[in-house]
Amino acid sequence: MNLIVISTDTWRADHVGCYGNDWIQTPNLDRLAQRGVVFDNHWSGSLPCMPARREMMTGRLNFLETPWGPVEPWDDCLPVELRQKRGIYSHMITDHYHYFHGGGEGYHTLFDTWEFERGQEGDVWHPLVDAPQAPAGTRGKGKLRRAYWVNREFRDPEEDLDYPTPRCFAQAADFLDRNHAADDWHLHLEVFDPHEPFDCPSKYREMYDDTWDDKYFYNWPEYGPLDPELDDAEAVAHIRKSYAGTLTMADVWLGKFLDKMDEHDMWQDTALVLTTDHGHLLGEHGLWAKNYMQDYTELAHIPLIVCAPESERVGERVQALTATMDVMPTFMDWHGAELPPHVQGKSIRHLLTQEEKHHESVLFGYFGKDVNWTDGVHVYCRQPEQGAPLYHHTSMPRNYAGFLPRERLAQAEAGVFLPTAYDIPHLRIPARSSRHRDATDFHPIHDLRTDPGQRHAIEDAALEAKLEPKLTAALARHGAPKEQYTRLGLVSPAHG
């Protein structure tokens, strides 16, 4: 049995044809959906990029314990588990440059072999001492990103294979040419697009009648509210069309990869899982991007498509509640490998043969921000209390910018604080707890049946009284550190 996971970044479920989108062209994703099973109630767990990837590797939530950071020495990770228990060869192909700078340590070396396609976002790649300047009038997050403008100097903007994501799919097609006849391998194909900056050859934007070319350079909005003076309807439409074009470029190259699977008749002995880490706001709720706002469904409700030889539900849709943490145990199950003790996800293989229950509820969120609970019907956003305690647990105190500041590290305690750490001493570092932007003075609840766009928060004491113990039970089920209950104003079942 061979296994392929195609993991994208920032791929919104509601921007894919098989999930109901009627204006973005994703024929190859739709083609994959017709061959496989589409999961309609699939959710993120730990956000954003690296927390989601750690969750895919380990099958357990990490946002309750730590923010963006490296693999920890107590993590039981999928490639290592498959190799040690079943002798499975694993290979990673990626352009996700976060694996290769601060806070991404230890991920790619889990694999037997790996390839890194350079040049996404702020990847510090090409060596130009005198960096080019952003064009006059450039707006958005990218105008001061030196590496972005350097990398653009080495790219033909109209050539697909000058973009890293098409090159990843091309590398993956080559892997299939070389290895399709072998057995028991795992390919982890991970592409950064359609993550911002929303760059692609103009032919893809022209598919959506984008007429922005004569305006100022704008492909990467700031993480913040729409500017009422600058983000007019035309600017918002341009960004949405740029996102659509970048997504369609990825879809075209996905199609070439699927063609290669057809050519080698691989569907009889190969399972393929396609998913993403999270979505991205494109002006909805008056906001751009992610991270700082409430974790709306545009961010946390994500696509999952599974094609497997054993499936008896080809072309059908699964309504059961599933989550990112289920990817790892599913792959372990396909190879008959025993799960390590701290996995919290569950194999979804049973859903490929019949509709059944899976999770009663799932948790999702960012470290230090709100904790969100959903059963697929209600979303309950529990906000932290002001000034509540919080700790970052790690043996490698690194984040996106490198090591944590020395003054923070000087406050750390050393010991064994996590029961899942196999008695490995680690650091417990005081951290900041905060509510999302424009937080209400109550814990908002949304009913996705009547308000799928989450436009109208519910303040209902009776309903909250029913949901609060379910949230508390879910925290206990996921082994939340006791300070999480305190910061959320809950009573810990274990520490009453």
N, C-alpha and C positions, 0 to 999 in steps of 0.2 A: 504494500500500500504506500503510495506517495501522497504527500500533503503539500498544498500551496496556500499560503495566506497572502492576500493582496491587501495591504493596509495603506490607506490614503490619509491625508491631513486636511481637515476643514471641509469635508464633503457633506453638505447638508442633505438630509434625507428628502426634504421637500423640494429639492432642486434636481431630482432624478425622475425620469419618466415613469419608471415602474412604481414610484411612490406618489404618483399623481401629478407631477409637474407637466405642464402642457406647452412650455415655451423654450425650455433648454433641450438641446439635442444630445441625447445620450443613448444612441441606438445599440451600442455594445453592452452597456450595463443592462439595458432592457433585454437584449439577446441572452445575457447571462441569467437574468431573472427567469426567462422562459425555460431555460434548461435546469434551473435550480429551484430552491425554496426561498421565498422572501419573508423575512421576519418583520412584522409590522410594529412590534412593541419592544424594540431593542434600545437600550439606554447606555450612555456613558456611565462611568463610575468616578474615577479620579481624573480631574482635569488640571491643566491643559496637556501639552504635548508629552513631556517626559513622564509625569505621573500616569498618564494613560498607557504609555508603552511599558512601564514597569508592571502595570496591572495585567497587560496582555501576556507578559512573560511569566508572571507568578500566579495568576488566577486569584488574586486577593486585592481588596481595597488597600490603598496606602494613604489617601488624603486625610485620614483621621490621625495619622502619625507623623507625616512628613510632607514637605512641599516638593517642588521640583528638585530632583537630585539623582545621584548615581544608583546603580545596583548595590545592595547591601550584602555583606558576607553571609547573612542568614537567609537570603532570598533563594528559594528553590525555583530555578528558571527553566522554562520549557526546553530550549535546545540541549542544555546539560542533562536534564532528566531523561530526555529521549535517547541521548547518546549513552548514558550510563546504564539505563535499564533495558533498552531495546536495541542498542547499536545503530541508531538512526543517524545518518549523515545530514547535517544542516548547513545551509548556505544563505547568506543575506545579501541582497542587492538593494541599495538605497541611495537617495539623494537627500535624506533627512539629516542635515548637517548638525543638528543638535546632539546627535550621538558622538560628535567629534570635538566638542569644546566643553568648557566647564559645566558641571552638573549632569553630563551624559556619560560619565566614565563607567566602563564595565559591561556595556550592552553588546557592542558588536563583537567583542572577543568571546562571547558565549558561543558563537557559531564556529563550525569547523573551518569555514572560509567565508570571506566577505568582500564585497566590492562597493566603493563609494564614488558616486558620480557628483562632481563638484559644481558649485556655482549658485546654490539657492540663497535667496534673501540676503543675509549678512555673512555668508561664508567667506572667511578671510583666506583667499586663494591666490589670485594672481599678484605678483610682486611689482607694483608700480609705486615708486617713491613719490612722484608728483601725481597725485590722484586727480582725475577729472572732476570738475565741478558740476553740480546739478544745474540743468537749464534754468535760465531766469524765469521766475514765476512758479517754479515747481512747488506743489503743495503736498502735504501728507507726511507720513512717518518716514518715508525713504529719503527725504531731501538731505538729511545729514548722515546717512549711512554710507560711510566711505567705501566699504567693501562692495556694496551694491553697484556703485558707479564704476569702480574699477572693473568688476566682472563684466559689466555691460560693454566695456571697451573691446572685449575679446569675443563678442557674440554677434553673429549675423541675426538681427531681430526677426528676419523672415524665414529662417531655416529651422525646422522643427528640431533637428538633431543637435542644434546649438543650445537647446534647453535640456536641463538635467532629467526631467521626468520622462520624456520620450527615450532618452538614452537608457534609463533604467529598464523600460519595457523591452528595448532592443537587446540589452544584456540578458534579460530574462528569457527572451526567445532563443538566444544563443545557448543558454543553459539547457533549455529543452532539447535543442538539436543534439547536444553532447550527452545528455543524461536520460533521455526518455526511455531507453531500454533498460536502465538500471532499476533496482527496486529499493524500497525503504529509504527514501530521502525526504527532506523537508526543505522547501524553498520559502524563504521569508522575503517577499517583494514589497518594498515599502517606498511609496512615492510622496513627495512633499506637496505637489499640486493637488487641489487648487488653492493651497495656502497663499496668502498675499506675500509679496506684491503680485498683483494679477497681471502677469506678463504672458504674452503668447504672440505668435505671428498675426499680423493684421487680418489675414483671411478668416481667422476664427471669430474675431470681433465683428467682422463684416457680416457674418452669418446672422447677427442680431441687430443689424442696421445701426451699429455704433458710428456716430458722426462726429466724434469728439476730437479728431486729429488736429484741428486748427486751434484748439483751445490750449491752455497751459497743461504741463505734464502732471498727470494725476492718476496713479494706479495703486495707491497704498494709503488709505485714510488713517488718520490718527486714531488711537484708541480713546474714544470719548464721544460725547454727544454730537449730533449733527450741528454744524455752524449755520445758524439761520441766514447769514449773509452770504456764505460761500457755498454751502451744500444745498443748492437749489434742486429742483426736480430734475434738471438736465444733468447735473453732476452726479446725483444719486443713480440715475438711469445709466450713466456711463460706467460707474463702478460695478453695478449689477451686470451689465453686459460684458465687462472685462472679466468678472468672475465666471460668467457663463462661458466665455471664450476659452479661458484657461481650463475649465472643467471639460469642455468638449475636446480640447487638445488631448487631455489625459484619456478621454474615452476613445478617441481615434487609435491611440497607441495600445490601449487595453485590447481593442479589436484585433490588432496585429498579433498580440500575444495569444488571444483565443484562437485565431487562425492557426497558429503553430500547434496548439493543443489538438485542433481538429486534424491537422496534417499528420500528426503522429498517433492519432486515435487513442488519446490518453484518458478519455473520460471513463473507461472501463476499470481503471485501477488507480485513479487519482481523485482525491477530494480537494475542492477549492473553496476557500472562504474569503469573501470580500467584505471589508468593513472600514471604519474610520475611527478617529479619536474623539472628535467633537465637531460642531458646526461653527457658524460665524454670523454675526448680525450684519446685514447689509442695508441698514437704515431702519429696520423694524424697531419699534419702541422708541424711535428717535435717536438710535444709538448705532455706533460702528463697532465691529470687532467682537471682543470677548473679554473675560477675566474680571472686569470691575462691576458688572451689573448683576442683577438676579439671573440665575442660570435657567433661562427660558428654554422651551422645547426646541427652538431653532439651534440651540447649543447642545442640548443633552439628549435629544431623541435622534438617534443616528441609524444609518442603513446597515443591514446585515443580509447578505445573500450567500447561501450555501449550496454547492453542487457536490453531490457524492454518489458513488455507484449504488449504494444501498438505499437511496431515497425512494420512497413509495409515494411521494407527494410532489412530483415534478410539476412545476407551474402553479403550485398552490401557495397559500400565504399562511403564516403562523401568527396566531394572536397571543400566544403565551408570552409572559414577561421574561425577557432575557437581558443580559448585560455584558459589558466588556470582559468582566472577570470569568465569563464562561468559555472564552476562546481557548485558554490553556488546558483546562480539563477535558475539553472536547477532543483536542489533538492527542492528549494522553490516552483517552479512551479508544480512539481509532487504532492506536498501536498496542492496546492491551497493556499499558504501563500503569503500574500502581501509583496513585497520587501521593505526593508528600503530605505531611500531616496538617499543614496550615492553609491549604487551598480552600477558598470560600465560594468559588464558582462551581457550577455543575455542568456536566456534559449535556449538550443539546441534541445528541444523536437520536434520542427517543422521539423528538419532535419532527424528525424526518420521515417517520412512518405513521404517526397519528397525532392529532391535536390533544394535548394533555396539559395539565398544570406544570409550571416550572418553578419560578420564584413567586412567593406571595407578595413580595415588595422588594425594591432595590433602593440603595442610597447613592447619591451622587453629589459632587461639589468640589470645591477648592480648599486646600489646607488653610485654616485660619479664617475662612469666610463662613457663609451659611452652610448648614447641612440640609440636604433636600431628600425627601422620602416620596416615593411614588409606588402605587399599585397598578399603574397604567390607566387609572381613572382619575384619581386626585393626585395633585402634586402639593406637598406640604413643605414650605420653606421655613425652617426653624432658624431664626437669627440669633447670633451670640449676644450675650449681655456685655455692656460696655465695661472694659477693664478686666474682663474675665481672664483667668490664667490659661496658658496654652504652652505646649512644649513641642519642639522639633526633635525627633529621635533619629539619631544617625551615628554611624561610625566613620563617615566620610563627609565632613561639614562643608560641602560644596554646593553652589547654586549656579545659576546662569552666568554670573559675573566672576566665578572662581570660588576661592575660599570665603567663608563668611567673615565679616569684619572681626578683628581681634578683640574688640571690646565686647562683642557678643559672645565670642568663644570663651572669654575670661569668666563669664557668668555660668558656664556649663557645669553640670554635675556628671560624674562618671559612675556607671553602675550597670545593672541589668534591670531595665524598666519594662521591656516588652516581653511578654511570655512566649512570643513566637521567635525570639532571637537565639534560640538554642543555647542559652546561658552565655552568650558572647557579650562581654561588656561593651557599652556604647555611651554616647553622650546624650544628655537631655538638656536642651538649650531653650531658655525662655524665648517665646515668640509672640508676635502681635496678633491679636484677634480683632476682626473688623466686620462690619456689616456691608452689604452691597450698596452701590451708589443709589441714592434716592430711596433708601429703605423706608418702609412704612413703620408706624409705631405699633404695629401688630405683626404676627407671624402670618404672612399671606398664604392662602390656599387657593388653588385653581381647580375647577372641574373641567377636565379636558373634553368631556362629552358636549358641554354647552359652550365652552370657551376655549377651543383648541389653540387659539393664538395668544392666550393668557393676557387678555386686555383688561380684565376686570377681576381684581383680587377679592377673595371672599374673606370677610371677617365674621366668623360664626363660632361663638363659644361652644355651642353644643357639638358641632362637627369637630372642632379642634380637640374637645375632650375625648372623642373617639380615636382621633389620629395620633394624639400625643403618646399614648402607651404603645402604639404600634411602632412609632419612631424609636421609643426607648428600647423596645424588644429588638429592633433591627440593629441598633447600636451594640447591644449586648451580643447579638449573634455574630457581629463582625469584630468583636474583641476591642471595642473602642477604649482608649485610655480613659481613666476615671475623670480626668479634667475636662473631657469633652462633655460629660453630663453637666458639670458645674457651669461651664461657659454657655451651655444651651438652656440653663435653668431647669434641668431635669434631675430626677432622683435616680441614681444608679441602682439597678437591681442587686448588684453585688456589694455595694458599699452603703446602701440604704440610708 
